[in-house]
Amino acid sequence: MSVDMNQFHTVFFEESTEHLQTMEELLLNISTDAPDPEDLNSIFRAAHSIKGGSGIFGFDALTGLTHVMETILDKARNNELDLTTDIVDVLLATTDTLGVIIQCYQDESDIDWQQIEEGKANLEAILNEDTGGSDDTPAATTEEEDGFGFFDDEPSEQVSAASANSAETTESSDDDSFGFFDDAPGSEEVTNTATVESKEASTDDDGFGFFTEPTTAQAIPDDEAFGFFTDEPKAPPAKAKPVTKKPVKPAAKQSAAKDTGSIRVDTVKIDNVVNLVGEMVITQSILSMIGQEVDGNSGEKLNATLEELSRNIREIQEATMSMRMIHVSFVFNRFPRLVRDLAKTLNKKIDLVIEGGETEVDKSMIEKLADPLTHLVRNSLDHGIEPLEKRLAAGKPEVGTVILKAEQRGGSIVISIQDDGGGLNRDKILEKAISNGLDVDESMPDEAVWQLIFAPGFSTADAVTDVSGRGVGMDVVRKNIEAIQGSIEISSTAGQGSTFTIKLPLTLAIIDGLCVSVADETYIIPLLNIIESLQPTTEQIKTLANDNVLWSRDAYWPLVSLHQQMCIPGKPKPLSESIIVLVEVGKKRYGIIVDQLLGKQQVVIKSLERHYRKVDGISGATIMGDGKVAMIIDVDNLAKTEQLSQVG
Amino acid sequence: MESVSSQEKLLAASVGESKEYLTFMLGEEQYGLAIIQVKEIRGYEPVTKIANAPDFIKGVINLRGDIVPIVDLRVKFKVSEATYNEFTIVIMLNVQDRIVGIVVDSVSDVINVTEEEVHPPPEFGVAFDSRYLDGLASVDDGLVILVNIERLITSEEIGIFDSMNQQNEGSV
């Protein structure tokens, strides 16, 4: 009987990545003076889970490294090894290496064994420094070594054994011991083979599987024996069996408690449901329209029922949307580590404060937020927070503070990165802008000056470091954020620090749009881009090089005719009878000429590229209440830059 | 869809090595396309126009939540007067995991053609370039031109697929 191991691999990779995250988080928060035993246990458990899983699947690179890691952690939690910042650093570096290895296995690419050996050597160096008293107690240790030694040496056999025995799911004494398959049904079978093979590392399972009961863990005398793995990996399989039954009860308890947790669902499935619900909303609105036409008693009943239906559908819609939402802490959690490492490199003392990590953001947005946020945080650390001497000279506390905050404000999510550093240097930015040939003048308001740093190739850093300062970046940051319908603002006070504020829509699937009409066609302009709509007076229209421009808000606005851009046949309405929608995206500001405004509406964005191809000036399509398709205008793309540059 | 597939099974069982074609009229000619690619047949409904599209791409429609392009083969191959009324037919096709609708004059029949019955296509005299043709088949009431609809729809000439995308953008 053969089992497709690949399905387990995916689960293993996912879980291992999660374990690594947990480890990193905990390692970052651990205090070296008095580490919380519970935290140490959790880190240990995570390392152990990865080791167990990798052993079963034959991912030797992982097994070796986690094994040594485990040894150190075990010593630490038994107070045999004093944690120092250096050790934590090495452990953190190891989690990075593990991440890389997992990625390699996942991509089926080549593994950098040298890196692993180095990592191992670093870890072992710690162990050798602190040999402790464990050398004297070798007898008790052999039992568990074979359990692990087995994984180390013959992973392939383990795998085949796992598949051969997969039908025998009866005895599950140690199901939870490896902990890495909490929700995969196949896991029991895989771990069970250990028992069948009678090489079960029962004693240490005791220790590992049930850390939640620290007494059990500490009561096992041979915990300290981990230090020996490296010395006697090939110890014979031995008297492990008798102890096997002991942990059964706590195991059952533990798994029962976990049942209430979550399940993994493919995002494609969720997207599918979201799509279908979108359809349902449209059908429902059509139904309501038909309902209005029915008279009499049955019409009343019908409409009452339709009302009920629409309420239910709205609730379903909210519920499905919430399925896509995940906590913003998914991105935030990477920053403590980043700040810790960076602060060290830059020789600054920085305190990172994270607020509102529980704010929920659409999953697809979270993924795209990671890069720009990383960039901004790095910037705050490198450019924002001043060097130590400067801070002290300015009478500021030695430790700089960076606050990373997320909150929901109405229909949008606001993420801000605030530092108490020197603030942006207005003169320097202006100077740089002039030398870059940008169009600036000395009297520009601060906000406009700050916006200059988003220009490509702009950096005011005196020296290019490996952290930042190359000037590639802020323009990319802005682009990335605008790609997810967001905007970014800067406020800064010299000597007191700067704040970067990112504003994002709640979800990408739905936007607020202004429905406009041109001839018989309806178009949607995203509300986010709109500054104002107005009916121009003849005095406001000026002609400049054969093009009409609009004088409004103390500026000339280039005009773009939607009629012309969308190639609608027939003659457009005269300008004086049209409506002009002033829009802004990035640095582009212009007016779109339309015939009429139809109203504001929330629209579900549908891909035009799914069955057709990309169309210039169109970002997607949507289905209106009557079932017809309307195009959504891509404000950034509608007008070519050169068309606007004349007035710019 | 269900009825098509069950019918298909029935016919396939009775005729062995044959393929089923949906025949349709374009002008005076009778054409056939592999029925396996037909998703459904609908009446023509008003479309939403797309900017910068060639005239044979009528626009897009909402097919149960999917935004689907509609190609009028009559305009593309200049075979007949393109009129749109309640009798105008749209064949919805599944092509490489996408949905595309084609407008034809009418849909006539489903026929079975065995491999031996397929003759090589003529080099000229057909609205379609011969590289889009599978061959000719004779049926009771004349000749049917068998179109390789997948090759036609994905071709650069129609230009609605991604491979064309970049080239189009380059030229625009």
Contacts between the chains, C-beta under 8 A, distances in Angstrom:
chain1	res1	chain2	res2	distance
A	275	B	65	6.2
A	276	B	65	7.6
A	278	B	65	6.6
A	279	B	64	6.5
A	279	B	65	4.3
A	282	B	65	7.5
A	521	B	48	7.1
A	521	B	49	6.5
A	565	B	51	6.5
A	566	B	49	7.7
A	566	B	51	4.2
A	567	B	49	8.0
A	567	B	51	4.8
A	567	B	52	6.0
A	568	B	49	7.4
A	606	B	65	7.2
A	606	B	66	7.6
A	606	B	67	5.1
A	607	B	67	7.1
A	608	B	60	7.1
A	608	B	67	5.5
A	609	B	162	7.8
A	610	B	66	6.7
A	610	B	67	6.8
A	610	B	98	7.2
A	611	B	66	6.2
A	611	B	67	6.4
A	611	B	68	5.0
A	611	B	69	6.0
A	611	B	98	4.7
A	611	B	99	5.1
A	611	B	100	6.6
A	612	B	50	7.5
A	612	B	60	6.5
A	612	B	67	7.0
A	612	B	68	7.8
A	612	B	69	4.3
A	612	B	160	5.6
A	613	B	159	7.9
A	613	B	160	5.9
A	613	B	161	7.0
A	613	B	162	6.4
A	613	B	164	7.0
A	613	B	165	4.6
A	613	B	168	7.2
A	614	B	165	6.1
A	614	B	169	7.2
A	615	B	50	5.7
A	615	B	51	6.2
A	615	B	52	6.6
A	615	B	53	7.6
A	616	B	51	7.2
A	616	B	52	6.2
A	616	B	169	7.6
A	616	B	172	6.3
A	617	B	51	6.4
A	618	B	50	7.6
A	618	B	51	7.0
A	621	B	48	7.4
A	621	B	60	6.6
A	621	B	67	4.6
A	623	B	62	4.8
A	623	B	65	6.9
A	623	B	67	7.9
A	627	B	62	5.7
A	628	B	46	7.3
A	628	B	48	6.4
A	628	B	62	6.8
A	629	B	47	7.8
A	629	B	48	4.0
A	629	B	59	8.0
A	629	B	60	5.4
A	629	B	61	6.4
A	629	B	62	5.1
A	629	B	67	5.9
A	630	B	48	6.7
A	631	B	48	6.8
A	631	B	50	7.5
A	631	B	51	8.0
